Amino acid sequence: MYTSSLMGRSSSVSSNRLFQFEVVGLNPGSTANMNCSVRRSGSVFMTVPYSRMNQEMKRIARLGGKIVNIVPLNADTPSRKESVWEPAPIPSPASSTPGTEGKVHKKSEDQKIPINIYRPKDPYIGKCLSNEKLVAEGGSGIVQHLTFDLSEGDLKYVEGQSIGIIPPGTDDKGKPHKLRLYSIASTRHGDEEEDKTVSLCVRQLEYKHPETEETVYGVCSTYLCNLEPGADVAITGPVGKEMLLPDDEEATVIMMGTGTGIAPFRAYLWRMFKEKHEDYNFRGFAWLFFGIPYSQNILYREELEKIQQEHPDHFRLTYAISREQKNPEGGKMYIQDRIKENADELWELIQKPNTHTYICGLKGMEGGIDEGMSAAAGKFDVDWKDYQKKLKKEHRWHVETY
Ligand SMILES: Cc1cc2nc3c(=O)[nH]c(=O)nc-3n(C[C@H](O)[C@H](O)[C@H](O)COP(=O)(O)OP(=O)(O)OC[C@H]3O[C@@H](n4cnc5c(N)ncnc54)[C@H](O)[C@@H]3O)c2cc1C
């Protein structure tokens, strides 16, 4: 199982900060002695001081519960019930300034966006360094975190781009397989911060053939998910300018992703909070809405929650766990339900000229996002379609679905 390199880093969060845990699946009766409120949806909301977070997490796990959302409750960040959003203050050096640890990356970074350094006719042949599973026991499907060595070539990329992978062998017409694109899940510096690797987050495609009912496995995703460390991989690219991060260090970055749609967001969050750069010191606000079927499918969970704990004024994490959580109507909890739930704050944020919204994941998710945003805009008598056009024109609405 993929483990976090963030764990064990010292925390700069003051010990008197309060957090609200949303917990599902607690054993019946176990909530009697807890400082919490139980909702009709089955979710239990608990207020926990930072100093007791670890103990409470362990206690919840012992009682069969799963934490599905953690929201900071403090003077700077309004709780989910409050409707007015004040932008996060620029932190003093003593507070939880993002990126205060890790290596320093210098200004010499090439500001130009690299495109198609390697083309399909002459791909870069990289080695697979690691291939680790991301779905915990009991979750649905196979999703792997893969890292490839780039040290022998010139492949450079920036956060939000994709690379192509050419699977070996031929298709049913005897022709070499075409490349498949995958969003890059690492920052330009790679997981080791040596500027020598690229990482992907790949789900094995598996579906029932509509006529024969046979199980079909995708060619490239199956190849990647089963790749052994040490194996050669044909890589093309990078490509893509749609999902690039703004240079503005005080921007608000709203991310809405399902499943492997987390890949570019992992890269953004690493750049914002994990790495240290001379020319990029994120002081804005990032909010990730992450939709998955089960809590075991929360990819990179440990690391996401660690960032949330360490940077509560700058990062907010909201899960929509469709098979475990219920929306207010008693149906499955999808991203659009979380958007509606947070409509007032989201609407306030989206109107700020330095707010960028990113959507990534399966194609079907856009309809739901529009539904949620229409409801949010409708509360303020605004036509969402018109407003979305304006955001697109201003290059503040970024979509990559597949
Ligand atoms: C910009 C971009 C970024 C992407 N990023 C990622 C990423 O980060 N992670 C990731 O895992 N994937 C990502 N993808 C998807 C990826 O490129 C591949 O499409 C995916 O891995 C499937 O490829 P495959 O070779 O395994 O499947 P293939 O063997 O090519 O099979 C795919 C084909 O199967 C058929 N098919 C699929 N589902 C069904 C169904 N339910 N019923 C009937 N037929 C079906 C369709 O004809 C489809 O074209 C991205 C795609 C794009 C365009």
The ligand as an SDF file (V2000), in Angstrom:
LIG
                    3D

 53 58  0  0  0  0  0  0  0  0999 V2000
   -6.4950   13.9840  -20.7320 C   0  0  0  0  0  0  0  0  0  0  0  0
   -6.7260   12.5990  -20.1860 C   0  0  0  0  0  0  0  0  0  0  0  0
   -6.2390   12.2680  -18.9200 C   0  0  0  0  0  0  0  0  0  0  0  0
   -6.4600   10.9980  -18.4010 C   0  0  0  0  0  0  0  0  0  0  0  0
   -5.9680   10.7230  -17.1580 N   0  0  0  0  0  0  0  0  0  0  0  0
   -6.1680    9.4980  -16.6180 C   0  0  0  0  0  0  0  0  0  0  0  0
   -5.6690    9.2020  -15.3180 C   0  0  0  0  0  0  0  0  0  0  0  0
   -5.0590   10.0450  -14.6430 O   0  0  0  0  0  0  0  0  0  0  0  0
   -5.8840    7.9530  -14.8260 N   0  0  0  0  0  0  0  0  0  0  0  0
   -6.5640    6.9950  -15.5460 C   0  0  0  0  0  0  0  0  0  0  0  0
   -6.7120    5.8670  -15.0400 O   0  0  0  0  0  0  0  0  0  0  0  0
   -7.0580    7.2600  -16.7740 N   0  0  0  0  0  0  0  0  0  0  0  0
   -6.8610    8.4640  -17.3320 C   0  0  0  0  0  0  0  0  0  0  0  0
   -7.3350    8.7390  -18.5960 N   0  0  0  0  0  0  0  0  0  0  0  0
   -7.9840    7.6400  -19.3640 C   0  0  0  0  0  0  0  0  0  0  0  0
   -6.9210    6.8270  -20.1400 C   0  0  0  0  0  0  0  0  0  0  0  0
   -6.3620    7.6280  -21.1680 O   0  0  0  0  0  0  0  0  0  0  0  0
   -7.4850    5.5760  -20.8190 C   0  0  0  0  0  0  0  0  0  0  0  0
   -8.5720    5.9520  -21.6200 O   0  0  0  0  0  0  0  0  0  0  0  0
   -7.9300    4.4990  -19.8440 C   0  0  0  0  0  0  0  0  0  0  0  0
   -6.8380    4.0650  -19.0350 O   0  0  0  0  0  0  0  0  0  0  0  0
   -8.4680    3.2890  -20.6320 C   0  0  0  0  0  0  0  0  0  0  0  0
   -7.4800    2.8710  -21.5200 O   0  0  0  0  0  0  0  0  0  0  0  0
   -7.2770    1.3060  -21.8050 P   0  0  0  0  0  0  0  0  0  0  0  0
   -6.2300    1.1690  -22.8600 O   0  0  0  0  0  0  0  0  0  0  0  0
   -7.0820    0.5880  -20.5360 O   0  0  0  0  0  0  0  0  0  0  0  0
   -8.7100    0.8950  -22.3670 O   0  0  0  0  0  0  0  0  0  0  0  0
   -9.0150    0.4380  -23.8790 P   0  0  0  0  0  0  0  0  0  0  0  0
   -8.5240   -0.9320  -24.0990 O   0  0  0  0  0  0  0  0  0  0  0  0
   -8.5710    1.5070  -24.7970 O   0  0  0  0  0  0  0  0  0  0  0  0
  -10.5840    0.4040  -23.7970 O   0  0  0  0  0  0  0  0  0  0  0  0
  -11.3120    1.6030  -23.8080 C   0  0  0  0  0  0  0  0  0  0  0  0
  -12.5210    1.3790  -24.6710 C   0  0  0  0  0  0  0  0  0  0  0  0
  -13.3610    0.4130  -24.0430 O   0  0  0  0  0  0  0  0  0  0  0  0
  -14.6950    0.7120  -24.3140 C   0  0  0  0  0  0  0  0  0  0  0  0
  -15.3970    0.8480  -23.0430 N   0  0  0  0  0  0  0  0  0  0  0  0
  -14.9530    1.4340  -21.9170 C   0  0  0  0  0  0  0  0  0  0  0  0
  -15.8740    1.3480  -20.9480 N   0  0  0  0  0  0  0  0  0  0  0  0
  -16.9240    0.6930  -21.4710 C   0  0  0  0  0  0  0  0  0  0  0  0
  -18.1830    0.2910  -20.9670 C   0  0  0  0  0  0  0  0  0  0  0  0
  -18.5290    0.5480  -19.7010 N   0  0  0  0  0  0  0  0  0  0  0  0
  -19.0300   -0.3610  -21.7950 N   0  0  0  0  0  0  0  0  0  0  0  0
  -18.6730   -0.6370  -23.0800 C   0  0  0  0  0  0  0  0  0  0  0  0
  -17.4890   -0.2700  -23.6210 N   0  0  0  0  0  0  0  0  0  0  0  0
  -16.6360    0.3580  -22.8190 C   0  0  0  0  0  0  0  0  0  0  0  0
  -14.7240    2.0000  -25.1050 C   0  0  0  0  0  0  0  0  0  0  0  0
  -14.8190    1.6640  -26.4720 O   0  0  0  0  0  0  0  0  0  0  0  0
  -13.3870    2.6180  -24.8240 C   0  0  0  0  0  0  0  0  0  0  0  0
  -12.9300    3.4230  -25.8610 O   0  0  0  0  0  0  0  0  0  0  0  0
   -7.1550   10.0110  -19.1470 C   0  0  0  0  0  0  0  0  0  0  0  0
   -7.6520   10.3380  -20.4100 C   0  0  0  0  0  0  0  0  0  0  0  0
   -7.4460   11.6160  -20.9260 C   0  0  0  0  0  0  0  0  0  0  0  0
   -7.9840   11.9450  -22.2800 C   0  0  0  0  0  0  0  0  0  0  0  0
  1  2  1  0
  2  3  1  0
  2 52  2  0
  3  4  2  0
  4  5  1  0
  4 50  1  0
  5  6  2  0
  6  7  1  0
  6 13  1  0
  7  8  2  0
  7  9  1  0
  9 10  1  0
 10 11  2  0
 10 12  1  0
 12 13  2  0
 13 14  1  0
 14 15  1  0
 14 50  1  0
 15 16  1  0
 16 17  1  0
 16 18  1  0
 18 19  1  0
 18 20  1  0
 20 21  1  0
 20 22  1  0
 22 23  1  0
 23 24  1  0
 24 25  2  0
 24 26  1  0
 24 27  1  0
 27 28  1  0
 28 29  2  0
 28 30  1  0
 28 31  1  0
 31 32  1  0
 32 33  1  0
 33 34  1  0
 33 48  1  0
 34 35  1  0
 35 36  1  0
 35 46  1  0
 36 37  1  0
 36 45  1  0
 37 38  2  0
 38 39  1  0
 39 40  1  0
 39 45  2  0
 40 41  1  0
 40 42  2  0
 42 43  1  0
 43 44  2  0
 44 45  1  0
 46 47  1  0
 46 48  1  0
 48 49  1  0
 50 51  2  0
 51 52  1  0
 52 53  1  0
M  END
$$$$
